[in-house]
Each structure stands twice: as structure tokens, then as C-alpha cells.
Amino acid sequence: MTALCDLSCLIVDDDNFMLLALSKLLNSIGIKRVVTCDNAQDALKHVANRNNQYDIIITDLNMPQMDGIQLLRHLSSLGMNFSVILVSGEDPRLLESVKSLGEQQNLNILGSLNKPVRRDNLEALLESYQPHCTTAPKGPASMVFATELQAAITNEDIEIHLQPQVSLDDKRIVGVEALARWNHPEKGNISPNIFIGIAEKHGMIRELTDIVLQKSIQEAARLRNLGFNITMSVNFSAQVLCSLELPEILSETLSSSGLEPSHIIVEVTESSLADDRNTMLDILTRMRLKGFGLSIDDFGTGFSSLEQLCQIPFTELKIDRSFVHQANNNKASQAILESSIALAKKLQIKSVAEGVETDEDLALVKQLGCDYMQGYYTARPMPAGDFTLWVKDYIKQLA
């Protein structure tokens, strides 16, 4: 755990009195490296400059020209490693909504504070800070070009990291999710939010998916040869799920690996279900007919109807982390979490809670009857080689 005195903080607020008060408060807690900005534009320039390394950004919401919500959106596009604390005099429900929005943008939101800020509340959030394991990008990740990504795809520089899924009943590892990762030789680790968006925009998503799928299948086969009876989940973009030949292609790809279709779970984000419904229904139904598992990912964040959920033969429902992490402190999130688990049971499919990070998260999803969990509580995504060592150690601890 990082000592508070080693942290660096950036405060963003258009009220100079608030900047001074928060600076003094941080100093009294033991944090000496504090930078202040009285507007979001300047704060964004500070953060985008890779010579400035900030651990925590403390930002107000209601600011002129660029408000705190706009700032969060821009911060998420930078692909950098920092945590955020929200401060505002607005309605606490509004703060919770912004917190959920930031988490959906893959920002690490430590929490929110009402004005006037109390020292003990601020200190508690600061003490919950955990440094990121990945190396921060060395260059402006937001300036990655399509040609760079195409070269990475051609050279197969896209790697997969694995994150385990654990049964809440007996704590055994039931599966892993393959997550695409790109470590740029000059710009460091590029966020998937950036490079996947570039791939979709410039027609490279099929090539990218092919690489991730091939590496996932190889890794799934290797793990099974080592005796691990687990499934491998792979994300499929809506742009990929438009080829009617995909189920046959997937089967052929799998045939030489020694794996059964049931060993692979195809993950489809809920929002992508709103695209070509008939074609997707055709493709996904034939995938299921061939024995592949089907998972509806990030459930609760899209616009799918219950009719679509009933039409497509999903085998698994993954509840988005924004409704799982700290849901015990948010009545709306808890209600959505509870109803999603109940819905999965009604449909007789497995439920997976993403974003389980604390004892409280674990206790809640277990109490509500969720089947599986995935999140930092068990393990962060890790390189395939590291996963083998990790899972062996995990099994020893269970024995």
C-alpha cells in the first residue's frame, strides 16, 4: 500500500477558497505534493503532460466552460493510471450518478464527498487508494494512430491477459476472460478503450478479434492440457457478429485445438444487441446450436429489451461492475443487481457479478444468490504465463 506522504494530488475547482482549503487539508493529512487548477481545461493540460504524474485527481463538478462530467470524459480518453475523488455541493444522488458514469468510462473513482469536505472522510478515501499494477503510458496514448495499431495487429503484438471467474458456492475457478492488451514500444500500455475504438472505426476489428481468439484458444488448450477444467470467455464486437459464416468459422478454428465448443464462451455486450437484430439472432443461435456458450456482457448498461434476452439463447448473464462494486451503499445499484440475478435465475442461466473488489461486494452478491464473481477481489487481469502460476497457488490455498 502506498503511504499517503508519497501520493501526488491535483485539485480542480473554480473556487479559489476551496482550492486553498483542500490543499491545507491534504497537507494536514500528510500529502505534500499538491497542484491546484481553477479550471478543467488547465487541469486536462496538466494531466496530458506525461512529465506530470498524478496519483489522485480531486475535482469539483459544477464549473464554468468545462464541467466535471466533461472533464471525466476527457480524462478517460487519455488511457492513464490515476484515481479520482468527486467533490460537490450538489445532491448526493447526482454525485452517485456521476460516480457510476466515471466507472463506466473505466476511471477508478475512489468515491465522492459533499462540501464542506470533512478531514476524516477525505482521509478514508485517500487510504483506500491502490496503485495500478500496469506501467503508465510514456507518450500521449490519446494520439495513437490507426497505422500503429495496424502494425501491432500485423505483427501480433496484441496480447491477452486473463482474469479468473470464481464460483461463489465453493470458490473454485470456473473460467477465465481473455482481455486484449497492447503495450506500445514507445507509448506504453494503451487502454483497450482507445485501441478497440480505433479498430472499430478503421475496419480492423475483425483482424483484432481473430488474434485475440487464436491466442485465447491456444491458451485454453494449454490450460486444459495442464488439467484445469475451465472455460475461456472471448469478447466479440457487434461489427464481427454480422457474418453469417461466423459459427462455421469458429467451429473450424476450434477443431484443430482439441477443445470442445462448450469450452469457449462468446461474450456480447448488451448495447450491441440493438444492431442488426435478425442477423445477430441467426448467428448467435447457430453458435449455441454448435455448443458454444453465450454471455450477455455489461448487463444493465445497454438498451436491450427483455424480449431480445428471451429470444437469444444466452447461457450466462454478466452484471456490469457499476451495479456491483459498492452496491451496498447505493440503493439503485443494489436494486438493479438484485433484479438482474433474479432474472438470470428465472431464465435458468448463470449470473456473473463483475467488479467484486471488497468483502462487502462479495457478501452482497453471495447473499443475493449470484453464481459466479469476477473482479479485483480475486485477481486483476494478468499475463497468461503469470496466470498458470497464480491458479496453482490459488488451488493450494483452497485445499
N, C-alpha and C positions, 0 to 999 in steps of 0.2 A: 504493500500500500504506500502511495506517495505521501510524504509528510506535507502538511499544509504550508510550511515555510518554503517548500520547493515549488509551489504552484505559481503560475503566472495568470493574471486575470485581465480581461478587457471589459470595461463598463461602458454601456451605451445608453445615454439618457439625455434628453434635450433640456433637462432642468439642472443647472449648474450646482444648485444646493444639494440635489440628490447625488450628483457625481462626487461631491466633496464628502457627503455623509457616508456613502457606501465605501469610498476609499478609506476613510478613517476606520470604518467598521472592519474592513478586511485587514487593515494594518493591525488593529487590536487583536484580531484572531491569530495573527502571525504571518499573514501573506504580505510580502514586501514588494513583489513585482506586480504593480498595478498600473494600467494605462487607461485613460478615460477619453471618450469621444462624445461630443454633444450632438452628433447626428449620425444616422445609419450609413450614409454614403461614405463618410470618412472611415467609419468602422470597417466597412467592407474592404476599403483600400488597405487598411492596416492588416486585415486577416489574409487578403490575397497576396500580400508581400511575404514570400516564403522565408524571408530572414526573420520575420516576427513569429515566434512560436507561442501560441496561447493554449493553455490547458482548459480554461473555462471562460465563456463569454456570458456576461450578465447584462441582459438587455430589457429596456422598457418596451411596452407595446405601442402606446399612443404617442407617436412622434410625427412632426410635420414632414412633408415631402416623401420620405420613405418610412413607413411604419414598421413595427417589429415583426409583423407577419411577412411583409415583403422581404425584410432582412433575412428571416429564416429561410425563405425560398432561395435567395441568392447564396446563402451560406451552404445550403445542401448541395448546390451545384459545384462547389469547389473541391469536393472529394477529400477533405482534410479531416484530421483527427482532433476533435475538441468536444467539450461538453457545454451545455447551455443551461442557464438558470433564467427563468422568466420573472420579471418584476413588474407589477402594475397595480394601480388603484382601481381597476375595473372589477366587475362582478367575478367572483371566484369561478363560476361556471364558464365564463368566457376564457379565463386563464386555462381551465382544463381542456377546453376545445382547442386552444392554440397549442397546448402541450401535446394533445393527440395528433394534431396536424404535423407538428415538428417530428414526432416519432414516425409518422407515415412517410416523411421525407428522409428517413434514416438518419436523423440527427439524434445524438444522445442527450435527451432532455433530463437533467438531474431532478428538476421539479420546478414549482412556481411559488412565488412569495407575494403576499399582499403588502402594499405600502400602508403605514410605515414599516420598514423591514426590521424585524427583531433579530438581535445578535444570535440567539440560540437557534432560531430557525435557519438562518443563513449558514451557521457553522455546521448544523446537521447535514445540510445538502452538500457542503464542501467536503465533509468527511466521507460522504457516500461516493465521491469521485473515484473511478478506477481508470488508470492509464490504459490506452489502447495497446494491443499487442503488435499491431502492424506498424510498419515504418511510415511516417508521414511522407507524402509526395515531395520530391525535391524541386519540382518545377510546377508551373501552373496547370494542374490537371484539367481545369476547365478549357484549356487551349489545346487539348489533344485533337489531332486531325484524323480524318477518315483514312487517309493514306497510311498513317501509322498503325491504325487498327487493322487495316487490310494486310499489312506486312506481318503483324503479330499473328493473324489468323493463318496466313500462308505458311509461316514458319512454325506454326503450332505452339506459339509462346503462351497461349491461353491455358492456364492450369485449372485443376479443380481442387477445391477444399471440401472436406466432409464434415458435416455436423450430425451427431447422433440423435436418434429418436428413441425415447425410453418408455417402456410400459409403466404406467402408474400403479399397476396391480402388483408386479413383482420386481420392478426396477431393471429388468433385463433390456439389453439393446435389441430393438426390433427392426431398426432400419437406419439408413443414413440419407441425408440430402446432399446431392452434388451441387456445389456453388461455384460459378465461374469466377476466376481471379486473373487479373492482368498486372504483372509487375513490369512497368516500363523501365528500360535500362537507364533513362535519364530523369524521368519524372516520378519514379517510384510507383507505389501501388495506386492504380487508378480505380476509382469506385465503379462497381457494376452499374450503378445508376447512370453513370456517364457513358461507359463504352457500350452497354446494351442499347441505350437510346441511339447512339451513333450507328450501331449495326442495323437497327430497325429503320432508321431514316435513310441510310445509304444502301439498302438492299444486301446487307451482309449477314443478316440474322440466321439464315439457313446454314451458311458455312460455319458460323459460330456455334450453332446448335449441334451440327454434325461433329465438331471437335469435342464439345462437352459430352455428347452422347457416347462417342467412341471411347473416350477416356473413362467415362463412368462405367461402361460395360466392362472394360478391361479391369477396372478396379473392383467391380462387383464380383467378377470371376475369380480374381486373385483372393479376395476375402473369403469367398466360399471354398476355395481350394485349401485355405488355411483352417477351415472348419467353422466359420462364422455364418450362422443361418440368419442372414439379414437381407432386407430389401434395399434397393437403390432408387431414390427418387430423383427425377430429372425434370427441370422446368422447360416447358415448350411455349414459345411466343405464339400469339394469335396469327402472326404472319406465316408461321411454319405450319400451323394447323389449318391450311387451306388447300393442301394437296391430297386428292382422293387416293393416291397411291401410297400415302404415308404408312398406313398399317402394314402393308406388304413389305415396304422398305425396312420398317422397324423389325419385322419378323426375320427378314433375310439377314439383317445386321446382327441379330442376336443368335442366329442358328449356328454360327461357327464358334461361338464363345463357350458353349456348354451350359449356358443359362436357360432357364425356363422363362416364358413371358411373365409369370407371376412374380419373378424376382425383380422386375422393373415396374416402378410406379411413375406414370406420366402426370406431371403437375400442370394444371391450367389455372391461370389467375382468374378470379371471378369477373373482373372487368372485361376480359377478352371474350366472355360468353355473349357479349352484346353485339359481336360482329356478325359474320355470315352464319346465322343460326343453323340453317338446314345442312350446309356443308359440314360444319363442325359436329353436328349431331351424327351425321353419317360416319365421319372419321372416328370419333370417339367411341361410338357404339361398336364399330368393327374392331377397334383396338381391344375393347373389353371382351368381345366375342373370341378374340385370339388369346385371351388370358392375361392381358396386361392390367395392372392396377391403375385406377384413375383417381386423381386427387383434385379437389377444387381448392385452390390456394388463396391465401389472404381473404378468407371468407369474412364478409361484413363490410368490406371497403368498396365493393363494386355495386353494380346495379342489376344483378341477375334476379329474375323472378323465381318464386318457388316452383312455378311450372317448369322452367328450364332445369332446375335442380332435380325435379322428379323425372324429367324426360331423359336426361343423360345418366347412364348407369355408373355413377361415381361409387367408389369403394371407400373413399376417405374424405373427410371434411377438415381442412386446416383453418383454425381460427386465427385471425391476424393478431400480431403481438400488441397492437394498440388497444385491444379489448382484453388482453390477458395480464400484461405487466402492470402491477399496482391497481388492478381492478377492484381489490378490496377497499380502496379509498375513493372509488368512483362508481356511484350507483348506476349510471347509464352504461358504463363499460361492463359492470357485473351483470346487468340485466341482459345485455347482448350476448355475453359469454354463456350465461346460463341457458338462454333460449337456443343458442347455436348447438350446445351439447345435447340438449333435449331433442332438437331437430334431427341431429345425427342418429340418435337412438331410435327415433320414430322411423327413420329411413333405413334402419338396420345397417348403418355404415360406421366405420371407425371415426372417432374425433381426435384431432391432434391440436394441442394448445401450443402455439408459437410464442416465444418471448418470455418463457418462465425463467426468472432471474433470481428470485428471492424465496426464502422459506414461506413467506406469506402467499406468493404466487402459487407455489407448489401445493400448499394446504388448501387453497381455494379450488384449484382445478381438480384436485383429488376429491374434495368434498362434493363437488358438482357432478362427479361421475365421469370425467373425461377419461379416454382410453390411453392416449399417449401424450408425451410432452417433448418439446424441443426448445432449447434456449441455453443461455449462458450458465444457468444453474447446474446443468450437466457438463457442458463444454462449449467453447467457442468453435467456429469452423476452423479446421486445421488441415495442413497438407496431408495427402494420402499416406505418406510414409510415417508421419507422426501419429496418424490415427491408429495404425496397427499396434504400435507400442502402447498408446493410450487405452485401447479397448482391452488389451491383455491385462493391463494393470487394473482396469475397472472391474473386470470379471474376477480377479483375485480378491479385490476388496469386498465383492458380494458374497464370496464363498465363506 
